Amino acid sequence: MSPFERALEALTRVPGVQSALVVSAEDGLVVGEASMGGVDAAAVAALAASLFARIGEMAAAAGRQPPAVAHLEASRGGLLIVPAGEGLLLVAVAGPEANVGLLRLALRSAAERLG
């Protein structure tokens, strides 16, 4: 099993996670995915890469470091993004029942193993 597969498997074991992706930060392409279905991985990957880049630009404009985690919360769940090594992002699509604290810990742990 590859490091990407291990990281994605660990994320999908968190209750409430609907999809986990490894995404190229530069172009928003899917590098690896584990989905429970109903998630358009390519669209999520593109959105996550663009969102994370814009948040990084906002942080730089404010004289701050790049974000360690980005969390987009919506009425039916959320999207969490963490940098994971050179040029990669780990992305989780979570339902409203997901334990976001546990998911953040899992994302950071998986990102450290990939980085």
HELIX and SHEET records of a PDB file:
HELIX    1   1 PRO A    3  THR A   12  1                                  10    
HELIX    2   2 ALA A   41  ALA A   61  1                                  21    
HELIX    3   3 VAL A  100  LEU A  114  1                                  15    
SHEET    1   A 5 VAL A  30  SER A  35  0                                        
SHEET    2   A 5 VAL A  17  SER A  24 -1                                        
SHEET    3   A 5 LEU A  88  ALA A  94 -1                                        
SHEET    4   A 5 GLY A  77  PRO A  83 -1                                        
SHEET    5   A 5 ALA A  70  ALA A  74 -1                                        
END                                                                             
